Every structure is written in structure tokens, then in C-alpha cells.
């Protein structure tokens, strides 16, 4: 008695079976895609959309500055590599690791437009009677 041999064409691998059972993807044209109806929204999704719309509306309107720009001074530590000179005494504002000096940095505005930045040693700024107001930290 002769046993029939299993042919290689009748055996399919798992990958081949899956590929054979898959449906081919439908190709949509640009015209067909544009005529599709939008997905229906549920009642639960509507409040979320309204809340999101309120958040984006708040972001769109930035606050406008109504006041004029005024010259001001801030107090900062002198950083290493500083190459600026004090406006009052003319000496360089130097960094010294053990001394921890401070400087007054002043933004100068004229006719509501920024003009320049002035640097002072903090004692020199006090000596000049704080020409741009008290230095903020």
C-alpha cells in the first residue's frame, strides 16, 4: 500500500492564510473622500467641544499694553566675563568670585521706544540718586 504524500502546494503557512483571508483595502478618490459625511457626534462630546472652544478663544486675544514704556533699573549679580563699563565712574564692572558685587542694569526708553541699556556699579547707582527709580531685585 502506498501512502499519498502531502504536497507542498496544499500546505499553507499561517501568514499565507491570513493574507488570503484579508479583504483588500478600498481605494478612495479625491472626489469620493470629499463627499463623505462627517462622523456623528454624541451628546457627551458636545460639552467637551464647547469647553475647548472657550479655551482657544481666550488664547486668541492677547492682552495689549496700554501704558507707556518707562525706563527702569534692576539689580543683578555681576557675572564672569562681564565687559561693560559703569556710566558714572567709567570703570569696568568686574566679576570677583569672593566679593559677589552687584550691578544696576537700566533699560532706557525715550518717546515710548527702547534706546539703550546702561550699567552701573550698585554703589555708583546709589550715588547718582537712582536716576531710573529704585532698582528691583
C-alpha positions as CSV (number, residue, x, y, z in Angstrom):
1,X,0.0,0.0,0.0
2,X,1.3,3.4,-1.0
3,X,0.6,6.4,1.2
4,X,-0.1,9.6,-0.5
5,X,2.5,12.3,0.1
6,X,1.4,15.7,1.2
7,X,2.0,18.2,-1.5
8,X,3.7,21.4,-0.7
9,X,1.0,23.3,-2.6
10,X,-1.7,22.2,-0.3
11,X,0.1,23.2,2.9
12,X,-0.2,26.9,3.6
13,X,1.7,28.8,6.2
14,X,-0.1,30.9,8.8
15,X,1.0,34.1,7.1
16,X,-0.3,32.9,3.7
17,X,-3.7,32.0,5.3
18,X,-4.0,35.4,6.9
19,X,-3.1,37.2,3.7
20,X,-5.7,35.1,1.8
21,X,-8.5,35.9,4.3
22,X,-7.8,39.7,4.4
23,X,-10.0,42.0,2.3
24,X,-8.2,44.3,0.0
25,X,-8.3,48.0,1.1
26,X,-10.7,50.2,-0.8
27,X,-9.1,52.9,-2.8
28,X,-10.8,56.3,-2.4
29,X,-10.5,59.0,-4.9
30,X,-10.3,62.7,-4.0
31,X,-13.9,63.2,-5.1
32,X,-15.2,60.3,-3.0
33,X,-13.2,61.4,0.0
34,X,-14.7,64.9,-0.1
35,X,-18.2,63.7,-0.4
36,X,-18.0,61.6,2.8
37,X,-20.4,62.5,5.5
38,X,-18.9,63.7,8.8
39,X,-19.0,61.4,11.7
40,X,-21.9,61.8,14.1
41,X,-21.1,63.3,17.5
42,X,-22.6,62.1,20.6
43,X,-24.2,64.2,23.3
44,X,-21.3,63.7,25.6
45,X,-18.8,65.1,23.1
46,X,-20.6,68.4,22.6
47,X,-19.8,69.9,26.0
48,X,-16.2,69.0,25.6
49,X,-16.0,70.8,22.3
50,X,-17.6,73.9,23.8
51,X,-15.1,73.9,26.6
52,X,-12.3,73.6,24.1
53,X,-13.7,76.4,22.0
54,X,-13.8,78.7,25.1
55,X,-10.1,77.9,25.9
56,X,-8.9,78.7,22.4
57,X,-11.0,81.9,22.3
58,X,-9.2,83.1,25.4
59,X,-5.8,82.3,23.9
60,X,-6.5,84.2,20.6
61,X,-6.9,87.6,22.2
62,X,-3.5,88.7,23.8
63,X,-3.6,91.4,26.3
64,X,-2.5,94.8,24.8
65,X,-0.2,97.1,26.8
66,X,-1.9,100.4,27.2
67,X,0.7,102.1,29.4
68,X,3.8,103.8,28.2
69,X,7.2,102.1,28.5
70,X,9.2,103.7,31.3
71,X,12.9,103.5,32.0
72,X,13.6,101.1,34.8
73,X,16.5,99.6,36.8
74,X,17.1,96.1,38.1
75,X,19.8,94.8,40.5
76,X,21.8,91.7,39.3
77,X,24.9,89.9,40.3
78,X,28.0,90.6,38.2
79,X,28.6,87.6,36.0
80,X,32.0,86.2,34.9
81,X,33.2,87.7,31.6
82,X,31.3,90.9,32.0
83,X,32.8,93.5,29.6
84,X,30.6,96.6,30.5
85,X,31.7,99.9,32.0
86,X,29.9,101.9,34.7
87,X,28.2,105.0,33.3
88,X,29.1,107.1,36.4
89,X,32.7,106.3,37.2
90,X,33.8,104.9,33.8
91,X,35.5,101.8,35.4
92,X,34.7,98.3,34.2
93,X,32.0,96.4,36.1
94,X,34.2,93.4,37.2
95,X,33.4,89.9,38.4
96,X,35.3,88.9,41.6
97,X,34.5,85.4,42.9
98,X,34.9,86.2,46.6
99,X,33.3,89.7,46.6
100,X,30.0,89.0,44.8
101,X,29.4,92.5,43.5
102,X,26.1,93.7,42.2
103,X,25.3,95.9,39.3
104,X,22.3,98.1,38.4
105,X,21.2,97.4,34.8
106,X,18.9,100.1,33.4
107,X,16.7,99.9,30.3
108,X,16.4,103.4,28.9
109,X,13.2,104.4,26.9
110,X,12.6,107.6,25.1
111,X,9.3,108.5,23.4
112,X,7.9,105.1,24.3
113,X,10.8,103.3,22.4
114,X,13.8,101.4,23.8
115,X,17.1,103.3,23.2
116,X,19.9,101.6,25.2
117,X,21.0,99.7,28.3
118,X,23.2,101.5,31.0
119,X,25.2,99.6,33.6
120,X,26.2,101.0,37.0
121,X,28.1,99.6,40.0
122,X,25.4,99.4,42.6
123,X,27.1,102.0,44.9
124,X,27.5,104.3,41.9
125,X,23.8,104.0,41.1
126,X,23.0,105.0,44.7
127,X,25.5,107.9,44.4
128,X,23.7,109.0,41.3
129,X,20.5,109.2,43.3
130,X,18.8,106.3,41.4
131,X,18.1,108.2,38.1
132,X,15.8,105.5,36.8
133,X,14.0,104.7,40.1
134,X,14.8,102.2,42.8
135,X,16.5,99.0,41.5
136,X,14.3,96.0,41.6
137,X,15.7,92.6,42.5
